[in-house]
Amino acid sequence: MADGGWIKLYRKVLDDHLWQLSNPVQKVIMITLLLMANHAAKDWEWSGRKFIVQPGQFITSLDSIQARAGSGVTTQNVRTSLRRFEKMGFLTNQSTKTGRLITIANWGKYQSPDDEANKATNRQLTDDQQRPNKELTPNKNVKNEKNEKKDLTTTTTAESELVNFWENNGFGMISPKNREDLMYWVDDFKKIGSTEDQAVGVVKKAMSNSIDNNVRRYAYVNAILKNWETQKLTNVEAVEAFEAKRSQDKKPRSSSGRSSPDVYQNQGDVSDDDLPF
């Protein structure tokens, strides 16, 4: 739990790409996380050993964050936001059976307790914060401002391929959120063993399936990809084999004489945040 007191909230947050691309619920969760973070180092026992929780870090749970965020925020919203914030470099997130360690990236840059010694303190807080991260969490998600700006102005081949497929196949102009989410899926499939080309192929295959079923909505594509990720299907060949078997299993007709409904069909109208990971 965070100590009493206050945090700094700079107006330039309004211009940050993370804020601009977040929905209202995600913004509430973002501010809640800042308020929950420790302002000073303290001793803590976590995952069976003692260590120092640094400024900008805290140990919590999804339910605790949801309770602090208040009415209108669900645990699913929190899970979705943490995943999004981690990929955008706002925080690192390590979970075990005994809790979840959240580290706000670059905490010392904006939350130094002494304005007069700001430069020195920021440097020390950032160093202290990143030292335990090397042991506890991957530090690859902590980006500096220069890298973030570069990411915003650079469109990868994979991203261009997915955007072109989306916009040329009846989905309409892609929104910044959908563009971002499709690239998150590329990253997710790479984590389970896909190459980048294979991951792009799988995401395009999900869009193709939605076209075949005449449901051109991101929620439908998302539902398909979640199922394939759960099955650890890392390439189009594995996807096609899985879907062929699923179609074969669907063939027995019900007593009404109609075949079983598409397992993804009823998810085409739901909100992204309502879908399970």
Summary of the structure (lengths in Angstrom):
residues: 277
radius of gyration: 21.4
end to end distance: 26.7
largest distance: 77.4
contacts: 770
relative contact order: 0.09
helix: 57%
strand: 9%
